[in-house]
Amino acid sequence: MKWFLKLGSYLFHPLWMPFIGSFFYFYITPRYIDIYVIKAQLLAIGIVTMLIPIIYFFMLKNMGLAQSIFLKNIKERRLPLLFFVILLLLLMNVIINRIDVPELYYFFGGILIASFTNFLLALLKIKVSLHMVGVSGLAMFIIALSIHYNINLLAIISALVIINGWVASSRLYAKAHTVVEVILGIAIGFLPQLFLLKFWL
């Protein structure tokens, strides 16, 4: 059971969630988008939201400003979160077109709000479960897509609910967060996606 709980923290690290949400969007949407455009967008999203942050983390680690990719210390979170906010702004202004893919644009808008909120909380020395921010935001986005396109995604949504429970249990078991920090993470991930629905749903 111990290894299974630990696995949840690695499989559903918050860095993977933007790419997973983007992949699901292109897989689910009935809107015609050229396959080469999809591949190019996914590649760009993967580079901006995963590869560059990972390289940045190793730079911080070599400089002694970060110890773990899980950013356990609140002080360690400030620079990576600020850097990620800048990357998201770049992504939303250069790569993702609000007219062509509004659902995806506002998905990243929700991630931007959540990331900036986490940055402000880190400045205030308030710790939040970034894992829960990621998986709860993803779950809300998939639920919204199901409603928007009138597609039965019950199996995927059910799996995401289970994953949310798995990740929450993983973070609590590892004593990385308190119950309050986990609940805060769920709210910060879920609510921005819910709020932005009025712009595209």
N, C-alpha and C positions, 0 to 999 in steps of 0.2 A: 504493500500500500504506500510505503514511504516514497519509493521511486516513481510510482504513478502520480502522486501529488506533485512531486518535483518536476515531472515531465510537463505538467500543465503550465508552469511558469516559463518554460523554454519554448514550447510549441505555440503559445499564445502571448508571446512578448508583444508589448504595444507597438514596436516598430513594424511588425508584420501586418497590423490591422488595416492601415490605409491601402496597401497593395491588395490584400484579400478582399476588401470592400470594392475596390476598383475592378478586380477580376470578376466578382459576382455581378457587378453592374453590367459589364460588357457581355457576360454570359446570359443574363436574364433579360436585358432590354430587347423589346421587339423592334426598336428603331433600327433602321439599316445604317450600319457603319462599316466602311471598308475594312477588311481584315488587316490590311497593312497599316491603316490608321490605328486600329486597336493595338496591334503589336508595338507600334511606335509609342503610343500613349502609355501602355503598360511598362515598357522599357524605361521611359522617362520617369514615370512615377516610382518604379523600383529603384532607380538611381538616386532620385532626390530624397525619397522617404526612408530608404534602407541603406544603400551603399555609402552615400555621403555621411549620414549620421554615424555609421559604424566606424568609418575612417576618422571622423572627428572625435569619437569616443577614444580611439586608440591614441590619438594625439594628446588628448587630455590625460590619459592614463600614463603616457610616457613623461608628461610634465608633472605628474603627481597630483593632478587635480581631480582624478576620478579613480576609484578602486575596482568597481564592479559594473558590468553592463546593466545591472538591476538598479543602479544609482540609489543605494540604500540610505546614504546620508543626504539630508535635505540640502545642505550647502553644495553638494556635488551636482544637484539637479538644475541649479540656476542657469549656468552657461549652456548645457545641452538643450534645455527647454527653450531658452531665448533663441538659440541657433535654429532649432526646429521650427519655431514660429517664423523666422526669416525665410527658411526654405519653403514653408507652406505658402507664404505670400508670393514668393517667386513662382511656385508651381501654379497658383491660381491666376497669376497675371500673365504668365508666358506660355504655359503648357495646356491648361484646361480652359476650354472655351465655354463661357456661361450660356451662350446661345445654342451651341451644338449639343452639349451634354450638361444641361442644367442640374439634373439630379446629382451627378458626380461633383459638379462645382460646389453645390451646397453641402454635400457630404464632407468635402474638404473644408468648407466654411465652418461646419460644426467641429471638425477636428482642430481648426485654428482657434476657435473660441475656447475649446477645452484646454488646448495647450497653453494659451495665454493665461487662462485662469489658473492653471497649475503653476505657471511661472510666478504669478502674483502671490499665490499661496506659499510658494517656496521662499519668496522674499520675506513673507510674514512668519516663516518658520513653521508652517503648517504642512504636515506630510499627508499625501493622498496616494492611494493605490493606482499607479499608472496602468497596471495590467487591467484593472476593472474599468478604467476610463476607456481603454481600447476595445475590450470585448463588449461592453454595454453599448457603446456608440455604434459598433458594427451591427449588433443585434437590432437596434432601433432603425438603422438604415435599411436592413433587409426586410423588416416588417413594413416599413414605408413603401419600399419597392413592390412588395406583394400587394399592398392596397392600391398603389398607383397604377400598376399594370393589370390588376385583377388576375393575378397568377397565384395558384395554390403553391405556396412555399412552406407549408406546414412542417414538412420533414426537416428542412434547413433551419427554420425558426426554432423547432423543438431541440435540434442539436445545439443551437446557439444558447438556448436557455440552460441546457445541461452543461455546456462549456463555461458559461458564466458561473454556475455553481462550482464546477471543477476548479476554475482559476481562483475563485474566492476562497475555497477550502485550501488550495495550495498555498496562497499567500498567508492565510491564518496559521496553517500548520507549520510553515517555515518561520513563524513569528516575525515576518517582515512588516506586518501591519496589524493594527487593532481593528476591531469590528467597525468602529466609527470611520476609520480611514478607508476601509473597504466600501462602506455605504457612501461616503463622500465621492469615491472614485466612480461608483455606479451612477450617481446623480450628475456628476460633471461630464461623464461620457454620454449619458442618455438625454439630458435636458437640452443641450444645444442642437442636437439632431432633431428633437421634437419641436423646438422653437422654429427652426428654419424650414419646417415642412410647409408652412404657409406660403413660402416663395416658389414652391415647385409642385406640391401635391395637388 
